[in-house]
Amino acid sequence: MKLGANQQESQLSIGCFNARSLCNKTCGVLEMLKDNSISICCITETWLKSNDRAKFAEIRDFGFDIISAPRRGRGGGVGFLFNPKVISPVRNDVTKYSSFEVLECVIKTAGEVIRLCVVYRSTQAKTKYDETKISKFMDDFDGYLDNVLLKTGSPIICGDFNFHVEDLHNNVAQNFIALCESKGFLQHVDSPTHISGGTLDLLFTLGCVSDSLSVTDMMVERSTGTSSDHYLVSFQIPVTFDFHKARTYEEKDVRELSKIDIDKFREDLFCSELNLSEYQSLDEAVNLYQKILEQVLDKHAPLITKRFFAEKSDFWGKKMSNCCQREEKSKTKSQKASRE
């Protein structure tokens, strides 16, 4: 395929890593991705919450960004850590399953669309319900693979499945591999990914020649520089990107005031301490006002982080500049006409 003037062939470096909490090893994980030149990494067991703004800010200060799907309750959580200077993945809505966690993003290249999927199947201490839980997972994952095959884009499925697929005598693990192969998926990882042995973190792509992505330079990096008991799985796929100047942006914490239900907002203010307190001084009244207003705002319009891209500012700056130039020309013509 002949490349266009603004197109560039490249190798996209992808990782898969069970962090066992980004909360206490953010810097170590990001250093590992940077050292291994990973452009996007499928992360399992993030342990992040939806309101971990400090952690999200730390990730962005390091030059990375995150798409996160936290688990309700303790532990778990899946996400993508990526370098926004290299790619701009778009989050995709996914059906929720009770037997595993999953998150998808779409990466658009000049030649095709890549659908990157991260999966985490947790496992607890053995119980009498294990067989039922595994059967439920098999049914759910069967349906999920069918769903993926109906979507646009070449799929890549990574994650920690907690099956010992290296054990050829493990019937459950081999049944799982057989299920994936029956849908046309091939598993690429062939060495231990856990400190205690066991190939638990897996990588699937379609085996059909017309649909497959060429996976190259696949490695299992034992020295991650973190306290996680899993190893980093990394690989590359050839891609063609449209080459454009990187977009710069500024992040700000804002409140979506337009989405406030005014009646409920007014009701909460009316029932607050503002209407029940007797003020001893002006300072006391002001401090209470600020405290209550912030609490009510946090309930109805919590702070969220938004990006403001420089191109938009430049666009309006140019529009204003052009407008001023037109006004100046019009003013000059009017002055010239009046003199004549």
N, C-alpha and C positions, 0 to 999 in steps of 0.2 A: 504494500500500500504506500503510495507516494504521500509524503508529509506536506502539509500546507506551510505557508510562510510563518505562521504563528504556532506551529506544532512542534513538539519535542518528544523523542523517544526516551523512556526512562525506566528504571526498575523501582517499583513501589515496595518498600520494605515494611512488612507486617509482622506483628508479634502477638503472642497469646501467653497470658501470665495470670496465675492465681496469686494475688497479692497477699491474701490473708490479712486484710486491712490496709487500706491506703491511709487511714487516719494516723497511724503511728510510724509510717515509713514512706511518706510522700516523696521526700527528697531522694531517698535511696532508689525508689522505683523510677523516678524521672531521670536520675543520673544514669541508671541502667539503660533506659530507652535511648538517651542521648549518646552514650558510649557505643551502643550497637546500631546507631543511625536508624532507629525505628520511626517510621512516619506515622503509623497508627497501630495501637495495641489493643487487643481484646482483653479486658480485665474482668476477672471473676473474683468473688469475695471482696468487694470494695469496702464493705462495712460503712459506706457513706450514708448520710441522711439527706433528705431533700433540702434541709435548711443549713447545710454545712458550708455557708458562704465563705468562711475563712479558708477552708481547704480549697474551694474552687478558686479563690483569689491567689492562693499560694501556687496552685498549678499554673495559672495564667501568668503570674510573675516569672515563672520558670521558662516561659515561652511555649507552653503546651496549652491545650484546651481539653475539655471533657464533655462527653455526652453520658449522662448517668441515669440509671434506673435502679433506685434503691429498693431494698426489700422492706416490707412493713414488719417491724419488730427488729430483733437483734440479728447481726451478721448478714451474710449473703450480699446481694447486690451485684449488678453487672454494669459494664460501661465501656466506653472507648476513650482512650487517651490518644490525642493526635497533635501533630505539628501543623498549626493553621497556615504556616508559610508554605507548606507543601501541598496540602489537600484541604478540601472543605466538605467533609461528609455531611449528609443530610439525614437526620433521624427519621425513622419510619415507624409508624404505629404497628404494634404486634398484638395478636390475641394473647391474653394472659392464660397461663396454665398453672395448675396447682402442684404439678409434680416436678417442674423445673422452671428456672428463670431464663428469659431470653430477651435480647434487644437487637435491633437491626439498624443499619445505616446504609445509605446509598452513596456510592462514589462514582461521579460521572467523569469519564475520560473522553478524549476525542474519538476513540474507536468503539467504546462500549460502555455499558453500565455494570458496575460491580456491586453486588448486594452482600455486605459483610454482616455476619450473624454471630453473636457471642451467646453461648449457652452455659448455664451452670446447673448441674444436678447435685444437690446436697445429699449427704449421707450421714446418718446419725448412728449411734451405737445400735448393735443388732437387737431387733425386737421380733416378736412373733408376727408382726405385720409387714416384715420386709418383703415377702413374696408378693403381697397385695400391692405395696408401694411400687415395686419394680414393674409389675403387670400394668399398673396405671400409667407409669412413665412410658412404657413401650407403646401403649395405645395412643397416648398424647403425642409422643414424638413422631409416630407414624403419621398422624394427622398434620403435624407441623411440617414435616417434609413435603407432604402433598401440597400444602399451602405455599411453601417456598417455591416449588416447581411451577406454580401458576403465576408467580410474580415476575415482573420484568427484571432483567439483570442476571449476570452470571453469579451464582451463589458461592460464597466461601463460608463454611461453618466451623467456628473454633470454640474451644471452651474446655472446662473441666467436667467430664462426664462421670468420674468416679467408678469406672469399670476397668478392671485389669485386662485390657485387650491383649496384652502380651502373653497371657496364660491361655494356651490353646485348649486346656482342659476345663476352663471356666465357662460353663454352658451359658450363663447369663450374658457374659461379655461377648461370647461368640454369636449368640442370638442377636445381640444389639448390632454387631458388625454386619450380620446377614441382613438385618432389616434395612440398614443404610445402603448396602449394596443392591438390594432389591429395588431401591428407588434410583439407582444409577450413581450413587456417591462412592467415592474411593477415599480411604483413610491413609494419610501420608506419614504420620509419626511412627517411627519404628525403634525408639529407644526410651529408656525410663525418663519420666518427667517429674518424679517425686523422690525426695531424699531417701526414702525407705525402699525405693524400687517401685516399679509399676508404671505402665504407660497409661496415665489417667487424663492428660491434657491432649486433645486430639484435633486434627485438622482434616476437614472433608471438602472435596471439590467434586464436580461432576466428572464421570469417567468418559462420557461420550466425546469423541474427538471434536465434533462441531460445537459443543457447548463448554468444553473444559478450559480452564485457565492453566497456563504453564507455570507450575510451581518449581522454583529453582532455589538453590542455596539454603535448603531447609536444615536448621541446626537446633540442637537442644543445648542451651548455654547453662552449664551447671553452676558457674560462679556468677550469681546475680548481684552480689553486694548488698543483699537484703536478708532479713530474718525469716522470709517466707520459706516453707518447706517444699515449695514447688520450683521447678526450673523454668526459665524463659524458652518458649518455642518461637523461633523466628524463621521467616522465609521471604522470598521475593517473587513478584509476578511482573512481567513486562507490560507496560502501559504507554499510551501516548496521550500527553496532556496538551491542551491549548495553553500556550505560553502568554501570560499577561502580567503586567506589573502587579505585584502584590498589593492588596487593599490594606490600608491602615485604618485602625479604628480606635475609638476611645470608649472605655466602659464606665458607666455611671449607674449608681443605685437610684432607682426612681420608684414612684408610686403611681399606679394606674387609677388616678382619681376619677376618671370618667366612668369606671365600672362600679363605683360605689352606689349601693342602694340608699338613696337619700333618706327615706322614711326610717329604715333600720338604723342608719347612722345617727339621725336625730333622736331616735328613741334611746340609743345607748348613751348619748350625751345627756339627755334629760334624766336618766336613771343613775348617772355617775355622781361622784363626790362633788362635782362642781355645783350641784344644786342642793347639796345636803350639808355643806361645810360652812362654818363661820370663820371668816378670815380675821386674823389678828393684825396683819400688815399687808402692804401692797406686794412686797417681795414674796410673802407666803402665797398670796393669791396667784401671782404670775407663775411661780414654781409648780403649784398644783395644776394650773391651767395647762402648762406645757406637758406635765406628766400624764394627765388624763387624755389630752388630745393625742399624744403619741400612742398611748395604749389603744384608743379607739381606732386610730388610723392603722395600726399594726393588725387589727382584727379585720378591717374592711378593705384595706389597700396596703398589704405588706410590701416592704421594700423588695424589689427584684432587680437583678443586674441586666442591663441592656447595652447593646453595642450601637455606637453611632459612627458610621463609616465616614472617613474623610472625603471620599468621592462625592458624597451627597452635599457636604459643606462646600466643597469646591464648586459643585454644580450651581448651587444657589449663589455662591460668591461671584461666579462668572455671569449668572443671570443679572445680579444686581449691578455688576460692573458694566455690562452691555446696556442695561437700562439707563444708568447714569451717563454713559457716553451718548446715547440717543438724546437724552434730555439736554446735554451740553450742546450737541449739534443743533437741536431745535432752538435753543436759546440764542446761539450764535446767529442762526438764520434770521430770527426775529429781530435781533439788534441790527443786523445788516439791512434788513428791509425797512426798519424805522428810520435809519440814517438816509436811505435813498428816498 
